[in-house]
Amino acid sequence: MSSSVWRMFRELAECPAVDCPTGMALRCYAGVQDMATFLTLRTAAFEPETRGVGQWTEKDFAREFTRQPWWSPDCMWFAERDQQAIGVGTLALRSTRAAIHWLLVHPSWRRQGVGTALVRRLEVVAWNAGYRRIDLETHATWQAAVAMYECLGYRVRRES
């Protein structure tokens, strides 16, 4: 396992409950207009990052999502408050495994339950599709993300 990227997983014993913070709603990808929504959230979420994170275009979005064989609009979920997107999560359902592919929360909405609600929604999607394990990767230096995943029951996968 690379020291900079942690591979984590969670086994699902039952279908998770999704609790949204008051005033927040979840909705799935609604069409090409959501490309711009995702790109705006990605820019805001990575704004504090100083290395390795460049601007994305609609071409990058298509390459990362819509051109992938696992892509499905019902696997990308947006968190909204007052009709403004404040977070987004994407689940990749591959033939042998489900993985949280992206999770972004606008910096002004972090630590308010947005990430937790999105992860739980993605777990429900995986559960309903027959998957009982969710994998993900995150950077070890993103301590808040690691802590959130650990609080949600994810464990670091030990490579043998």
Sequence and secondary structure as in RCSB ss.txt:
>XXXX:A:sequence
MSSSVWRMFRELAECPAVDCPTGMALRCYAGVQDMATFLTLRTAAFEPETRGVGQWTEKDFAREFTRQPWWSPDC
MWFAERDQQAIGVGTLALRSTRAAIHWLLVHPSWRRQGVGTALVRRLEVVAWNAGYRRIDLETHATWQAAVAMYE
CLGYRVRRES
>XXXX:A:secstr
  SSEEEEEEE SS       TTEEEEE  STHHHHHHHHHHHHHHTT  SS     HHHHIIIIITSTT  GGG
EEEEEETTEEEEEEEEEE SS EEEEEEEE GGGTTTTHHHHHHHHHHHHHHHTT  EEEEEEETT HHHHHHHH
HTT EE    
